[in-house]
Amino acid sequence: MKPSDLSTTSKGLVFQFRNWLYLPLLAFAFVVYSANLRSNPPGFHVDEASIALNAYTISQSGTDEHGNIMPLYFRTFGEYKNPSYIYLLAAVFKLTGPGILTARMVSASLGFAATLLMGLLAFRISSSRFIGVFVAVTALLTPWLFEISRLVFEVALYPLALVFFLLVVHRAYTKGVWDLLDSALSALP
């Protein structure tokens, strides 16, 4: 091993250690972002309760509130709800048990993850860490995303799905060709 290899390796370790220092900052940002989930917004709306009830019944018996086994769409109050969020929430309820805080924490986590992926997408497009951080912080402070991610609605999943799709498209675009992995990843959202 040459001395130049050793200095390159130590620089890499310093860079990796410096990246780990961001974890407490991210944890603090998530705590602030998800503060007061029980009381803000006040109450637990009928649509939120309907989604949480369906997620609970799916997690317990595999049926929705009307007794349908693993439905493709959930019928509630004369309309049909998208199942993606309900099945995700059912998996969380299976692990943790039902609750208002648990249900709203899922939405807050999805919104927070969407803001982080927005920052990652901005970084990959611009190659500037400053722009990536700026976009992520701006997204965290955006009222539209903040309010959506505090309610138990299926639309809380859409910003994350959209940003994930855009990351996959950008990845394929920079490679110049779509491969099987890119196609499979773009079908996930």
C-alpha positions, 0 to 999 in steps of 0.5 A: 500500500502506497502512502497516497492510498492511505491518505485517500482512504483516511479522507474517505473515512473522514467524509463518511464520518462527517456524513454520520454527523447529519443523522442527529440533525435529521432526527431533530428535524423529524421530531420538530416536523412531527411535533403535536401530531395528536392535537394538530390538527384538532380532532380525528376527522371522519375520513381519517377514522374510516381509513384507520378503521379499515386498516385495523380490520385488515390487520386483524381479519383481512377484511374491510369494514363491510366484510370484503376480503382484501379488497382492491378499493375500499368503499366508505361513505359512498366513495372508493378509497385507494388501498395503498395507504390503507394496506401500509397502515394495516402493516404498521397496525399489525406491528404496533397496534392501532392509534391516532398517533400511530396513524398520523405518524405514518403520514408524517414519516411519508411526508418527511421521507418525501422532503428528503428525497426531494433534496436528493433529487435536487442534489443529483440534478444540480450536483450541489449539496447547497441546492439539495439541502435548500430544496429539502429545507424548503419542502419541509417548510412548505405548508402544502406538504406539511398539512398533507402529512399530518392527516391520515389520508391516502394522498399523504403517500403521493408526494413520496411516490412522485419523488421516487418516480422522478428519481428513477426517471433521472437515474435512467436519463443519466445512464442514457438507457432504461434497463429492467431495474429502472422499469421495475422501479418506475412501476413501484409508485 
